[in-house]
Amino acid sequence: MARRRHHEEHENHERWLVSYADFITLLFAFFVVMYSISSINEGKYKILSDSLTGVFSQQDRAIKPIPVGEERPRTTEPDLSQVDEEVSQGSAESLEGIAARVREAFGELIESNQLKVSGNELWIEIELSSSLLFPSGDALPNNAAFDIIEKIAKILAPYENPVHVEGFTDNLPIQTSQFPTNWELSTARAASIVRMLAMDGVDQGRLAAVGYGEFQPVADNATAEGRARNRRVVLVVSRNLDVRRSVSGVGSANAKPDDALQRAGTQPAAAPAVQVPQAGAVNPPSPTP
């Protein structure tokens, strides 16, 4: 009987190995989770945080996401008195003021051909390379995109001009569960920029997003350089809502000022009317040439 009890006690002493193995497994899983959290993408985290903020505060939705780490220094605020004067003078002057401020804020990107500013008396275009804002084949903004769009939003926010964001791709096909075609990819990228502008203070009623896929190229898709130029996002700031609708109908790459005026139903300023003398009036003599 004594031998049997000794044998049972020996088996019980070895059972601690099972608990030890379970502890090591849990510890390993804990460090894997900690490592994955430590390498979080800031851009994805900001998109997620803004979504959660909207769910839990429907009435007073915050326009800024939860900051990650230290707060970034703010860019220089525009001269609001000068902005108010331009807005009061008219939307044409507003377009000139916006274009000038964008060129001043993004001189380095303009010199490196990653950002372009162009336009006319009806609208201006702020063109950005997609590689500057998004990873390849994705519509979630990268970290650098938040700084760029925040600066643009600070310039646009004081004005009232309508803004629509256009997304374009090259002709290489994409087929993923999230983006079956380039239509979805270009539209999702435009929508991401619109959402960021709204988060940074631009009135949402002024904004619209549209995707053109691969069908409005500005360069030859046969070369890598041409495809890179075609992968772009364009912010189009219009004089008024009618102009925005006319431009978005064909895309800024194909729109022309005269055609836009005709589609918008806005005619150029009429020439001064010729005064017709009333009946019985004596016409003054014509000057001698």
Stockholm file with secondary structure:
# STOCKHOLM 1.0

chainA/1-289         MARRRHHEEHENHERWLVSYADFITLLFAFFVVMYSISSINEGKYKILSDSLTGVFSQQDRAIKPIPVGEERPRTTEPDLSQVDEEVSQGSAESLEGIAARVREAFGELIESNQLKVSGNELWIEIELSSSLLFPSGDALPNNAAFDIIEKIAKILAPYENPVHVEGFTDNLPIQTSQFPTNWELSTARAASIVRMLAMDGVDQGRLAAVGYGEFQPVADNATAEGRARNRRVVLVVSRNLDVRRSVSGVGSANAKPDDALQRAGTQPAAAPAVQVPQAGAVNPPSPTP
#=GR chainA/1-289 SS CHHHHHHHHHHHHTTHHHHHHHHHHHHHHHHHHHHHHHTCCHHHHHHHHHHHHHHHCSSSCCSSCCCCSSCCCCCCCCCHHHHHHHHHHCHHHHHHHHHHHHHHHTHHHHHTTSEEEEECSSEEEEEEEHHHHSCTTCCSCCHHHHHHHHHHHHHHTTSCCCEEEEEECCSSCCCCSSCSSHHHHHHHHHHHHHHHHHHTTCCGGGEEEEECTTSSCSSCTTSHHHHHHHSEEEEEEESSHHHHHHHHHHCTTTCCHHHHHHHHTCCCCCCCCCCCCCTTCCCCCCCCC
#=GC SS_cons         CHHHHHHHHHHHHTTHHHHHHHHHHHHHHHHHHHHHHHTCCHHHHHHHHHHHHHHHCSSSCCSSCCCCSSCCCCCCCCCHHHHHHHHHHCHHHHHHHHHHHHHHHTHHHHHTTSEEEEECSSEEEEEEEHHHHSCTTCCSCCHHHHHHHHHHHHHHTTSCCCEEEEEECCSSCCCCSSCSSHHHHHHHHHHHHHHHHHHTTCCGGGEEEEECTTSSCSSCTTSHHHHHHHSEEEEEEESSHHHHHHHHHHCTTTCCHHHHHHHHTCCCCCCCCCCCCCTTCCCCCCCCC
//
